[in-house]
């Protein structure tokens, strides 16, 4: 491959830049190149030489000035030749040990399904905000033959990408996280649909005698999350003081055999509930029922974690099974669209309407802040203000 070089002086005196001409398949190509010292090899002490290229002398000169400044200021980072796909593999294997198993599975699925096919071939150091924005726009404006993704799903996909790139930046593989400049679709919060008073009354009725009665009733009148109620253990139930301690949740891996794990609560904090005596009576009834199962099962009984809610042999309960039975009961009371999580919403709305202050409800639900609780249940507080105004009007009318 014939190549000729012509030395050209940098117009600003920053060093020499070479003009290189190559012939490939009979066609002549010309580009400009400059070399710089990126540091010294700690083993041999020799200079580490790097080169930069460009279509014009001016382009290479500008790149060289930038690199020289970074070297002088100590902000220079070595060029990274990895593709995004290669980095995503490293990131998911080495940097997700701290996340919950189900979250890790979700991240890996997102990487495999969306990030690698859409962006994986790009070199990590060459990724620009425009590349990512085009990818995001493609998730929003999908072809007619592909399923529509909600704004929340798009933001979740981008969230995985953002975390991976942020880790790459912290390791010095890239100078900045290009995802910082991207615009994401806004998520419109879905209207919550708690059970009203009549539906709650009907639901309690149809639950009576059901194998999962305790789970549904405790959730309805405490607002526990699904993983929290399924992970409740007897050492966290204090019948003497009428208290429940919520310090963990039960999750099942979606891969690798579907093993169960106890994990911290969503907020990472322990909370203490003082539920209605009726709830403690339901738990006592569950304890008696479980003792009966234990006697019948004999040596087949196994509940080493002392779970409150188990199957007849002391084993874990499948969240999917609990959910499907809930849907059947919800259909019986003409609420076929109700979700298990709506029991939690029903508790919150009932508590607020009953006069509980927002701070108490927030702590019982395990929300990070009272402001978040207010935001989620704003329509309830608005209704409470109207009811308060009506009560004040009735008082005024009574004294005028």
Residue pairs with C-beta under 8 A, 6 or more apart in sequence:
1 22
1 23
1 24
2 22
2 23
3 20
3 21
3 22
3 23
4 20
4 21
5 18
5 19
5 20
5 21
6 18
6 19
6 20
6 21
7 16
7 17
7 18
7 19
8 16
8 17
8 18
8 19
8 32
8 57
9 16
9 17
10 16
10 17
10 34
10 57
10 61
10 64
11 57
11 58
11 61
12 61
12 65
14 61
14 64
14 65
14 68
15 34
15 36
15 64
16 34
17 32
17 33
17 34
17 57
17 60
17 61
17 64
18 32
18 33
18 34
19 30
19 31
19 32
19 57
20 30
20 31
20 32
20 33
21 28
21 29
21 30
22 28
22 29
22 30
23 29
31 53
31 54
31 55
32 53
32 54
32 55
32 56
32 57
32 59
32 60
33 51
33 52
33 53
33 60
34 51
34 52
34 60
34 61
34 63
34 64
35 49
35 50
35 51
35 52
36 49
36 50
36 51
36 52
36 64
36 67
36 68
36 71
37 47
37 48
37 49
37 50
38 48
38 49
38 50
38 71
38 76
38 78
39 47
39 48
40 46
40 47
40 48
41 47
41 48
50 79
52 60
52 63
52 64
52 67
53 60
54 60
54 63
67 76
70 76
70 77
75 175
77 172
77 173
77 174
77 175
78 172
79 125
80 123
80 124
80 125
80 168
80 173
80 174
81 123
81 125
82 90
82 123
82 124
82 173
83 120
83 121
83 122
83 123
83 124
84 115
84 116
84 119
84 120
84 121
84 122
84 123
84 124
84 127
85 116
85 120
85 121
86 124
87 124
87 164
87 168
87 173
88 111
88 115
88 116
88 120
88 164
91 164
91 167
91 168
92 104
92 107
92 108
92 111
95 167
96 104
96 107
99 107
100 251
100 263
101 251
101 253
101 261
101 263
102 251
102 252
102 253
102 254
105 253
105 254
105 255
107 160
110 156
110 157
110 160
111 160
111 164
114 139
114 157
115 157
115 160
115 161
115 164
118 135
118 138
119 127
119 131
119 132
119 135
119 161
122 131
124 168
124 173
124 174
125 173
125 174
127 165
127 174
127 178
128 178
129 178
129 179
129 180
129 181
129 182
131 178
132 158
132 161
132 178
132 179
132 182
133 181
133 182
133 183
136 154
136 158
136 182
136 183
136 184
139 149
139 153
139 154
139 157
140 149
140 151
140 154
140 185
142 148
142 149
149 157
150 187
151 184
151 185
151 186
151 187
151 188
152 187
154 184
154 185
155 184
155 185
155 187
158 179
158 182
158 184
161 179
162 177
162 179
165 174
165 177
165 178
165 179
166 177
168 174
168 177
169 175
169 176
169 177
189 376
192 342
192 345
192 349
192 376
192 377
193 337
193 338
193 342
193 345
194 342
194 345
194 346
194 348
194 349
194 350
195 203
195 220
195 335
195 338
195 342
195 343
195 346
199 333
199 335
200 220
200 346
200 350
202 332
202 333
203 216
203 220
203 329
203 330
203 333
203 335
204 217
204 220
206 329
206 332
206 333
207 213
207 216
207 217
207 329
210 216
210 325
210 329
211 325
212 309
212 317
212 322
212 325
212 326
213 282
214 282
214 283
214 285
214 286
214 289
214 308
214 309
215 229
215 230
215 309
215 317
215 322
216 326
216 329
216 343
217 279
217 282
218 224
218 229
218 232
218 275
218 279
218 282
218 283
219 226
219 229
219 340
219 343
219 344
219 347
220 343
220 346
220 347
221 275
221 276
221 278
221 279
221 347
222 229
222 244
222 273
222 275
222 279
222 347
222 364
223 343
223 344
223 347
223 348
223 351
223 364
223 365
224 232
224 246
224 344
225 249
225 266
225 341
225 344
225 366
226 319
226 322
226 323
226 340
226 341
227 249
227 250
227 251
227 263
227 319
228 246
228 248
228 249
228 265
228 366
229 309
230 249
230 250
230 307
230 309
230 316
230 317
230 319
230 322
231 248
231 249
231 250
231 262
231 307
232 244
232 246
232 307
232 308
232 309
233 248
233 305
233 306
233 307
233 308
234 287
234 306
234 307
234 308
235 306
236 244
236 245
236 246
236 247
237 244
237 245
237 283
237 308
238 244
238 245
239 280
239 283
239 284
242 274
242 275
242 277
242 280
243 272
243 273
243 274
244 272
244 273
244 274
244 275
244 283
245 270
245 271
245 272
245 273
246 265
246 270
246 271
246 272
246 273
246 366
247 264
247 265
247 270
248 262
248 263
248 264
248 265
249 262
249 263
249 264
249 265
249 266
250 260
250 261
250 262
250 263
250 307
250 316
251 260
251 261
251 263
252 258
252 259
252 260
252 261
252 316
252 318
252 319
253 259
253 260
253 261
260 316
262 305
265 271
265 366
266 366
267 366
267 367
267 368
269 366
271 363
271 364
271 366
273 364
283 308
286 308
286 309
287 308
290 303
290 308
290 310
290 314
293 301
293 310
293 312
293 313
293 314
294 301
294 303
294 314
296 312
297 312
297 313
297 314
300 313
301 313
301 314
302 313
302 314
302 315
303 310
303 314
303 315
307 314
307 316
309 317
310 316
310 317
311 317
322 340
323 340
326 338
326 340
327 336
327 338
330 336
330 337
330 338
344 365
347 365
348 361
348 365
348 373
348 376
348 377
348 380
349 377
349 380
351 360
351 361
351 364
352 358
352 361
352 377
352 380
352 381
352 384
353 380
353 383
353 384
358 370
358 373
358 374
358 381
359 370
361 373
361 377
362 369
362 370
362 372
362 373
365 373
367 373
367 376
374 381
